[in-house]
């Protein structure tokens, strides 16, 4: 299947979600039950990576 969405459009559409995920995890105190993830949770925004080579 061919994807016609440009990377820049996809990043722009997903940026609000990437900003929101760390904030949600902080609010539910995820880092207290998963201390090894505290560094990842603090990164705002999360990086948006498009993976193209996934078997269907």
N, C-alpha and C positions, 0 to 999 in steps of 0.2 A: 504494500500500500504506500502510495506517495503522499508525503505530508507537504502541503503548500504553505504552511504557516512559517513566516520568517522568524529567525531566532530573536531578533529585536522586538518583534510584536509579542512573542511568547513571554519574554522576560518582562516586558511592560505589564502584561496581564497578570503575571504571577507575583510581581513585586509586593503587592499588599499582603499576600499570603505569606511570603517569605519574611516580611516584617512582623506579622502577627504570631507565627508559630513560637518563637522564643518567649514572647510575652505571655502567651497562654501557658506554656510550660512553667514559667516562673510563678504564675498565679495559682497553679494547681500544686505547687511546691514539689515538682517532679525531681528536682535536684537533691532533695533530702532523702528520697528513697533510692536514688541512683547517683551517688556522689561522683562516680567516674564521668558523668555527663555534664557536670557543671560548667566546664569550659566551652562545650559545644552550645549549651543553652544561652550563654552570655553573648554569643555572636549575633549581632543584629545588623543588617538582615542576614538571613541564611543565604548561602550562594545558590543560584539557580543554574543547574547543569542539565543540558539536554543530552540524553543518551540515545544514540541512534542504532547501535548494533545489539539489539535485544531480540533473541529468538522468539518467534510468534508461537 
